[in-house]
Amino acid sequence: MTSALDAEVGRVLAADACSGCGACTRLDPGLSMRLDDAGFLRPVRGAAPAGAAQDADAAARFRGVCPGVRVDAGPAVDAGGHAVPRHPTLGPVLRAWRAWAADDAVRWSGSSGGVLTALAGWLAETEGVAPVTGCAADPAEPRRTVSVTITTRAEALAASGSRYAPVAAAAGPGAEAASGAFVGKPCEASAVRGLAATSGAVAPLVLSFFCAGTPSQHATDAVLASLGAPSDAPLVRLRYRGEGWPGSFAAEDAAGHAWATSYDESWGAHLGKAVQWRCKICPDGVGESSDVTAGDLWRTDERGYPTFTEGDGTSALLARTPRGLDAVLRAIEAGVIVAEPVELDEVAAVQPLQRARRATLAGRLLGARLAGRPVPRYRGFGLVRLALAQPRAAVRAGRGTYRRLRSARTGTTAAASAVPVATGDPGATGGAP
């Protein structure tokens, strides 16, 4: 008999609405995250479900935690009950800066200005915040990405740089540590907030970043194959970005062979084309559920599109909550980061993907529903209002989504409605339902 939690998880999987955040594994230790055949992390059932009472509680919490069920916009009021200004693209923001790490090594190593790397190392090593949870390349297999605990500046530096591959950061122990800090994708930030809210606990300090979506693990293999790297090459290093801005995709094997390509080529030709469905209907690529959000403050061409020319990294840094604002101001005072005020419209202007996705999302969601695909509930983002401001673009997006989903359903069988059961060794994908 399927447990209540498994049934809830199964509905999200059947709708292809799972983001792979891993928060559901915090609700039941019998669930774990595994790569599926498509190269995305998905929950699978290993050990038996908990008892009936615990299972019912986990199922109820799941509905308030899973980003594949619901996502709420960032807070409309701060801790003192005061209204937080809301930008149509960037969400609630108390203050915004153009920023970068004061340490040149951190700035060079990070994906943009190294701000999150600098903050993570400072919080862990100087401020005594523990644990600080982030992600990094798996030391045993750098093609893969894993959750890590950061306790020093050196560990933060080792984890610097974006990872354009699946990782379930919200499955880590730091996701529920009120005394710690959590660095993760916007969907993971939402899940961490949900874990705290549904248990009556205080969330960790949540740091997030602008996100364009999670590519399949297979996309990393495709980049390596395009560069001529053997599929069985024992890699000792793989970076997607960083070591410059925006930096390059670079890999090296144990024999000293190296492969590299530009960020524009790796993301544009391979990684960006392989993001999962849930990311294509994401209402929040800007981290509204975080206390602090960072993202690239790109240089642009005359059309307003990022140029991706190499230079010194610069981040847009947004404080969304009083707690986040306090952390940023203390980091500036401590000389950890360098920051100067920036206008929100300037930040939004160099994020064309985020603007377009949010403006057309209502149309895309409607197209999905008309095609028979359930979608998560999104509250407080003003998606209808944004769509009405650009009706033609929203209608085009809706029609395109409808047609693609209807075509994809032709000749296919219905998706499973229960969580898969793990089979084989820990690296195996989910078996039959």
Buried (B, 14 or more C-beta within 10 A) or exposed (E): EBBBBBBBBBBBBBBBBBBBBBBBBBBBEBBBBBBBEBBBBBBBBBEEBBEEEBBBBBBBBBEBBBBBBBBBBBBEEBEEEEEBEBBBBBBBBBBBBBBBBBBEEBBBBBBBBBBBBBBBBBBBBEBEBBBBBBBBBBEEEBBBBBBBBBBEBEBBBBBBBBBBBBBBBBBBEBBBBEEBBBBBBBBBBBBBBBBBBBBEEEBBBBBBBBBBBBBBBBBBBBBBEBBEBEEEBEBBEBBBBBBBBBBBBBBBBEEEEEBBBBBBBBBEBBBBEBBBBBBBBBBBBBBBBBBBBBBBBBEEEEEEEBEBEEEEBBBBBBBBBBBBBEBBEBBBEEEBBBBEEBEBEEBBBBBBBBBBBBBBBBBBBBBBBBBEBBBBEBEBBBBBEBBEEBEEBBBBBBBBBBEBBBEEEEEEEEEEBBBBEBEEEEEEBBEEB
